[in-house]
Amino acid sequence: MRACIQRCTKASVSVNGELISSIGRGICVLIGISKDDNKKDMDFMIRKLLNIRLFEDAEGKRWVHSVKEKQYEVLLVSQFTLYCTLKGNKPDFRPAMIADASEKFYSDFVAAMKREYSEEHIKDGKFGAYMQVSIENDGPVTINIESPGKALVKEPNVLAKEENDEL
């Protein structure tokens, strides 16, 4: 699993002009699911998202409290494009889990987040929909994390190929 975490003062998801979910202070998390992800990856990601220290304490000291400690909200947004690789200039999404399997995996992930934290603090978008996500980034603070044991998907050496094509 791959997550792009953005600390926010507020965030929302709309589909076709209709507000689906919104949060106040907390984190908006774009979630990518790879074809190799399993329960162990899900458990790791839940633990990290709820415990990463992105917030200040009462004296203003940074990086002290987690979203869970502060009782802030979490907006989860499924985003298969986080597992994009490029073939030249064309996006390739083959590393992402296929739609049917990832919909169940994502649904299980959201349910587990709610169980681990609280039903009212976890919100999400609409899986598979064309969404408009509004994020008022706080800081800005944006952090990317990946499940252990997964190498970041690297773009092929396009430059070398392009140079060879010119010769």
N, C-alpha and C positions, 0 to 999 in steps of 0.2 A: 504494500500500500504506500501511497505517496500523498502527502498533505502539504498544502500551502496555507499557512496560518497567518491571518492578519488581525492584529489587535485593533479593535474598533470602538468608536463611541456609539455607532449604530450601524445596522446593516439590514437589508431586506431583499426579498426575491419576489419578482412578479412574472406572471405568464400571461401573454395577451392582454396586458394592461391591468390584470387582476392581481392584487397583493396576495401572495401565498403565505409568506412568513415574514416576520420582522423581529429584530432584537434591539435592545439598548446596548449598554456597555458590555463588552465581552470579546469574543473572537468569532470571526467568520472563517470557516475552514473549507477550502476546496479539496475534495477527496477524489483521488484516482485509485482505481483498483486494477491490478495487473492480473493476467491470466494465471499466474502462479500463486496468488494470495490464498491464505487459509486462515483458520481460527487463530492460530498463533500470531499472525500478522495483525489481525483485528484486535486481539487483546493488547498487543504492544501499542498500537495506535491509540486505543482508548486510554490506556495508562498515560501515555505521553501528552495527549491533548488535554486531559483533565488536570495534569500535574505540572506542565511546563510553567516556569515562573516568569511571567510577562508583566506583572503588575507591581506597583510600588506599595510601600507600607504607609502608615499614617504620617510618618515623618518625611515622606517623599523619597526614601531610599528605593532605588530601582531594582527590578529583577528579584523580588522577594516573595510575591504571592502568585498562586495559580488562579485560574478562572474559578475553580471549585472552592478554594479558600475564600475568595472574595464574593462568592455566590453570584457571579456574573453569568451571562447567557452565552450560548453557543449556537451559531447558525451553520449547519452542515449543507454543503452543496456538492452533489455528485458531478464529477468532471473528468470524463474519459480522456480528454485531450491532454491531461497531465502525463499520460503515457505515450505521447507522440514522439516519433523519431522522424528525421527528415531523409528522404531519398532525393537528393538534389535539393530542389525547392518544394517538393511535394510532401505534405504530411502523411505519415504512415502510422496507423493506430493499432497494428497487429499485437503490440505488447499488452494492450488493454484487454481485460476480461470481456468475453462476448456479452451482448446486451441482456439476454435472459438470465444467465448465471449471475451477472453483476447486479442486476436489479434485486435479486434475492439476497445476495451478499450485502449490498448496501442497506437494504431494509433490515436485515439482521444486525448490521452495524449500528444503525440509528436506534433500534430497540435496545441493544446492549448499552449504548451511551446513556439512554434514558434510565435504564436500570441502575447503572453505576453512579449516575449523578442525580438527576431528577427529571421527571416528565415535563414540568413547566419550564425548565431552564434549557432544554434541548429543542431546537426547531430545525426544520430542513426545507429544502426546495421541493421540486417535483421531478422525480427521476425521469430522464429521457426527454423532458420538455425543453423547448427553446426558451431559456430563462433570461431575464434581465436582473442582474445582481448589482445592487447599490451598496457600496462599502465606504463608510467614512473612516478611513484608516487613522488610527491614533498613534502618532509618533513622527513619521510612520514606522511601524514595526511589522515586518513580514519575515516569517521563518519557514523554511522548507524542511520537512523530515521524511524519512523513508524507513520502512520496516527493515530490521537487520537481515543480513544475508543476501540482500539484493543489491547488485551493483547498479549504480545509476545508468540508465540507458544512454549510451553515447551516440552522438550523431556520427554517421560514417565519415571518413575522411573525404569530404566533398571537394575540398580545395585541391587535393592531390589528383583526384579524378578529373576535375575541370582543367588543371594544368596539363595533364596528359592528353586530354581531348584537343587542346589548342595546338599541340605539337604536330 
